[in-house]
Structures are given as structure tokens and as C-alpha cells.
Amino acid sequence: MEKVTIRDVAGRAGVSLSTVSRVMNRNQKVDPVLAEQVLAAARELNYRSGPRAFSGRSGHIALILPTLENSYYSSIAAGVIDAAQSQGQHVLIMQTDSRRRQEDDCFRTLSTAAVDGVIFSGSDERNPLEEFPHLRGLPMVVAARRAVIPGIPHIYSDNLSAGYMATKYLLRLRRRKIALLLNFWTNDIHDYDTFLRRYHSPAQGACTAFDRYTGYCRALEEEGMGVDPDLIMFSGFSHESGYASAQELLARPLEFDGVLVSNDRCATGVLRLFREQGIQVPGQVSIICFNGGLMSSVVSPALTMVEQQNHELGRQSALQLNELIHGRPAHDVKIDVKLAIRGSTSLAPPADPASSGGK
């Protein structure tokens, strides 16, 4: 068989030689639809450019994440890499910094990159295939979110159970005024009314905070208790944001004896402010974080937390993606969570107005 040339690809795709060259060199200025037209022609003709084979699989998968600075996402990435390496694959990691423009750039790169599939973890409820429909043929799974892209496998932690078990445990410890700190990567929700509008929208499955809130509400309802909007806070993921949220919580005219926080970094900020203000943890206030690493066990007191199997989440994401790549059916995977009880929680002391909550 004669060797297929770039001229053959250009003829099959109906484009110029320079256009084919730009596509093969991943020039992002090429129109995505045109780029896919060229790649389709290359695959049909079994054209090979350097080490990449367009007729078969490239041995590369893409991973799109909001950030790698957060241990939650770096652990997911490690799980993806481990599973991919076991399949003889390499992982192209792209970081969006939770910015829509950078996320768009990542998907434009996928239009011309020689990858066999993509694992996508967005920062909100966005369905990127609505804006990049030419990527619908590319095998894809969604990681760390649920119910974002119809018909696509989603791999996610059981955050509803996380919110439920954390709240239920504090209630068992006779904590009755439990503050919930909710966090969103897009940082566009700052009040309870805005939160409820988004919560009751189709976006509900896209953010872990919504599922944690559902579990929180369910646990309270089982005790015949309602949600106090003043105990719902909107924070960030950092030590500084936890500190600021604790300041705001103390400034509100209410009592509280438990706090649920998104991760260990945020929780250390809460601990610091409470320590400065002479509030005893766990005596006066018990704290549980939903996710954490080494920091959760080295602070004092060590943090009770809902352990999430982030590495396993990443591993399952890569395994389900490979099912799609090989033409086999893939499915959603819900990753179990469990409660690790440590020193930041304890049974509440007998009711005494002088010692109640953070007041």
C-alpha cells in the first residue's frame, strides 16, 4: 500500500495543505469544525503524523480540572494517572482556574489534540457539549459532579450521605444549632435567597454543596427541626476564608454549637478564630469537615471529617472512560464516604445559657 501523504488528507477533507499542517500542529486558530473534518479524513486514510496514529488510539487521555493546588483535585488527578498508566496511557492535564474562558480554551484544544477521551470536572453546572457539539463523538466522563451532561457517565462522591451523616452525628452529640459553611468554585453565591434559587434549578446536581445541604436538611427533618437560614454561611476553600466565615458567624446574633466545613484548610481558619476568641473546641463548639488530608490529623484538636475516596474517584473515572474508548458501555459510579471521628467533636455539655454555642 502506498504511503498516505498530507496532500491525500487535504484532498479528502477538501482543505488546503496549510490547513492540514496547522491542524496536525495543534494550531488553536483553526476552526474546530474544520479541524475535526481534517482529523476525520486523517483517520479514514490511516494517516500517521510523527508518533500519533489517527487510525487507531493515541494512548493519550485528557483531564480538565478547576485546579491542582487543592488536594481534592490533585488526589483525583493521581487516581486518573494511576489507572491510565495501568492501561498504557498518558494523561494530558489542563487547568481552568474555574474560569469560563480558560475552560473554553481547553475544549478548543481538544478539537485538535490527539486524545482518545476526556475526563471533565467543571466548576459549575455548565454542559460544554452545548457549545462544542463537534466533541460529542469523543469519549467523555464527568468527574466529581453528577447530572451535568445527559447521557455521559458521572463519577462522584456520595455528598448527600456526607451531609446527612455529619449532621446526624452532631445531633447525636446533642448539638442543636449547627452552622453549615457552603462553598462554590464560581464564588457567585453569597446569600441564602440566591442559594435557594440555584438549589431548586436544574443546576442542583452540578455542585457538591447542594447535595451536602440536602443531607443536612434531611437529618434535621428527622429530628423535627427546620433549617435556620442564619446558620447557612457562604465561604471559600482556604484557611483565610474559614477565618472570615467564623468572624461573620460570631458577629451574627445567634447561638451555635456545631459547624460543618467544606475541607480541612477552611476548618483550620475556623479553629484559629475560635481559639483567639476563647471558644473551646470541642467543648462549646464541635467541628466536622467534609474533606481533608494530612492537615486534618496534625492540627489540634484533630478534625473529625467525612473521608472521601478522591483517589478512587479519579481511578474510576479513568476506568469508565476506557470502557467508552473500547466501545463498551460505561455507567455512573457513586463513591462511598465514611465518618472519621477525631478530637474536634464531643458530646455537648448540659444545657447552660452561659455556655451555649459561640456566644
N, C-alpha and C positions, 0 to 999 in steps of 0.2 A: 504494500500500500504506500502511495506517495505521501510524503510528509506534508501535513497541513500547515499553511503559512498564514500570516496575519492578513495577507491580501484575500485569502479564501474567507476568513472570518468577516472582513469588511464587506465582501460581496454578498455573503449570506445575510448579514444584518442590514445591508442597504445603507451603509455609512462610509465615511472616508477612512483612509488608513490612519490619519492623525487621531480621529475619534477613537478607534480601536486602541491605539497606543496609549491615549490618555486613560481609557478605562482600565487597561492592564496595569497601568502605573498608579491606579487608585487616585486619579485626579478628581477631587471633590467638586470641581466646577462643571463636570459633565452632568447633564440632566439625568436624574435617577431612572426615569423610564427608558431613556436611550441606553443607559448603562446596562440595564437588565436585558435589553434587546441584544446588545453585543455579547454579554455573558451567556445568554441562551444559545446564540449562534456558535460560540466557542465550545459549549458543552456538546451540542449536536455534532460538531465536526471533530470532536476529540482533540481539540487544540490544546497544546501544552505550552505555557509560558514560564520559563525558568522552572522552579520547583513545584509550581501549582498545576494541578491537573483538573481541568474543567469538566472532564468527562466523568470523573468519579468524585470521591470525597477528598477534601483538602487536608483533613486531620486537624483542623482548627475550629474552635467554637468561640463565640464572643460572650462576654459577661458585662452587662451595663448596670452600674450601681450608683447611688447618690454620692457615696464617699467611701474611702478606705481608712480614713482617720478614726472612725468609730469602730470599736472592737466587734460590734454586732455584725457589721458588713464585712469586716476583714475575716471574721470566722466563717461567714458564708462563703467568701471567696476561697478560703483554704479548703473547704469541703468540695467546692466545684473543681479546684485544681487537682485534688487527690483523686477524685472519681474520673476526671478527664485523663489523667496520666495513666490510670489503670486501663483505659481504653486506647492508649497510644496517641492521645490528643494533646494539643497545645491550646492554651486559653489566652485570648486577646481581651484584656480588661480595660474598660472605658469608664471614666468617672464623670458624673454630670454636675456635681456640687449642688444638686437639687434645683438646677436652673433649666428652664424650658429650652432656651436657645442651645445650651450645650447638649441637652438630650436630643434635640433635632440634629445636631452635628453628628452625634453617634449613629443615628439611624441613617443619615446620609452616607456615612462611612460604610455601613452595612450594605448599601446599594451596590458598592463596587468591590467590597472586600471578599476574598475567597474564604468564606467561613461556611461550615456545614449547618450551623444553627446558632441560636442566641438565647441566653438566659437574661431576662429583663426584670429589674427591680426598680420601679419608679418611685417618685416621692409623693404622688397624688393619684387620683382616680383616672388619669388620662389613658386613653386607648390609642397608642401610637399608630396602629394599623389603619385608623381612620384617615390619618394624614399621609401615611406612606403605604398605600394599598398594594404597591408592587412587591412588598415584602411578605405578602400573605402566603406565598409559596415556600418561604424559608421556615424550617422547623423552629418553633419557639416555645419556651415555657416562661411563666411568670414566677418569680421567687419573692417570698416574704410579703406577699399580698394575696388576696383572694377576690374572686368575682370582679376582675378588672377587664379582661378581654374575653368575650364569649368564644367558646369553642377551643380555648387554649388551656393546657394543663397548668394548674396553680399549685405551688408548693409553699406551705405556710405553717406557722406555729399556731397552736390552739389558744389564741389570745382571749377568746371568750371564757374558756376554762381558767386561764391565768387570772383574769379579773375576778371571776367568781371565787376561786379558791383562796386568793389573797384576802378578799373582803370577808369571806366566810370565816377564815382563821382569826382575823382581828375581832370579829363579832363573838367568836368562841372565847376570846380572851377578855370579854366584857367591854370591848371598845365600841362605843356607840356613835361617836362623832368622827367619822372617817373622811379625811380630805383626800381627794383624788387629783393628782397632777397629770394632766394630759399634754402630749407633745405631738407636734406636726412638723414634718420636714419643711413644708412650704411656709410655715410660720405666719399663716394668714388667718388664724382663728384666735381671737383674743377675748371673747365674751361668750357667755352661755347661750344667748339667743342665736348668735351666728353658728355656734356649735350644733345646736338642735336642728337648725335648718339643713345643715350639711348631713347631720346624722340621719335625718328622715328622707334623704335624697338617694338616688342610685349610687352615690359615692360611698355608701356605708361600708362595703366590703374592701375598699381600697386602702384604708388606714387602720393600723393595729389599735389605735386609740379608741376607735368606735367599738370594736369588739370587746376591749377591756371595760369600757363603760357599760356595755350590755351585761357583762358578767357581774360587774359591780351592782348594777340595778337589780339584777335577779337575786343576788344574795341578800340585799336589803329588803326586797319584797318578801322573801321567805320569812323574815323576822317581823313582818308587819310594819316596816319602816319605808318612808319615802325618801327621795333624793332632795337634799338641801342644795340648791344652786350655788349658795355662798361657799360650799365646800368643794366646788369644782374649780380647779385652777388650770391656767394655760401657761405652760413653761417651755423650756428648751431641753436640750440633752446634755448640757455641760454643767460643770461644778458651779460656775457663775450663775447660770440660770436657776439652779436649785436654790442657791443662796438668796437670789432676788425673790423667788417664789415664796420662800419661807418668810422673808421680810413682809411681803404682801399679806400672807396668811395671818401673821401675828398682828398686822395693822387692822384686820377686819374685826368687827365687834361680834365675835362668835367664839364658842368653845370647840376644841377638837382634841381627840386623844389617840388618833391614828392617822398615818399619812401613807398613801400609796404613790410611789415614784417610778418613773419610766426606766431608769438604769442606775448603776452604782455611782457614776460620776455626778449625776444630778443629786443623788441621795447624800453624797459627801458634802455638797453645798448646804443641804438642809441641816445635816448634823452640825456643821460648823456654826451656822447661825443660832441653832438651839443651844449649843454649848456656850456661845458668847452671851446669850440671854439667860443662862442658868436654868434652862428647861432640861429635865432629866429624860434621857432615852436609855432604856425603855420604860422607866417608871411612870413618867407623866404622859409621854407620847411614844407609841410603838411605830416603827417604820418598816415597810416592805418595799423592795424594788423589784421590778418585773424582769430585769435582765442585768447581767453583770459578769465580771471576770475576776481576776486576781484581786482587784481593789476591794471587792465586796468582803473579802475574808481578812484583809490586813488592816482595815480601819477599825476603830474602837468606838462603840461596840461593832462586832462583825455583823454584816447586814443579812437579815432574813430576806430571801429572794425567791422569785419564781424562776427556776432554771429553765432556759430554753436551749434546745439542742441545735445551735446555729450551724455548727459544722455539718451535722447530719442533714439539715435543711439544704445546705449547699450541695452535699453529696447526692441527695435525692433529686435535686434539680437537674444535675448533670446526667444522672441515670435515666430520668424520664425524657430528657432531651435526646439521649441516644436511642431510646425506643423509637422516637419520631424519625430520627435520622435514618434508622434502618428499616423504616416503613412499617413499624409495628405500632399498635395502639398504646397510647400513654394516658395517664389519668392524674387527677388531683391527689396530693398527698398532704394529710394534716399531721403535723409533727407534735407529739405529746409534750407536755410540760409537767414539772413537778415542783413542789414547795420544799425549799431547803431552809430549815428553821435554825436561826442563829441568835446572837445576843441582842439584836435591835428590837425584839418583840418580847413581851411578857404579859402575864395576867394583870389586868388593871387593879389598882388598889381599891379598897372600899370607897363608895361614893362619898365625896367630901368637896363641897363647893370651893374650898380654899385650895384644893389641889387638882381641880378639873381642867383637863386639856392644857393648851398652851397659854392659858390666861391665869 
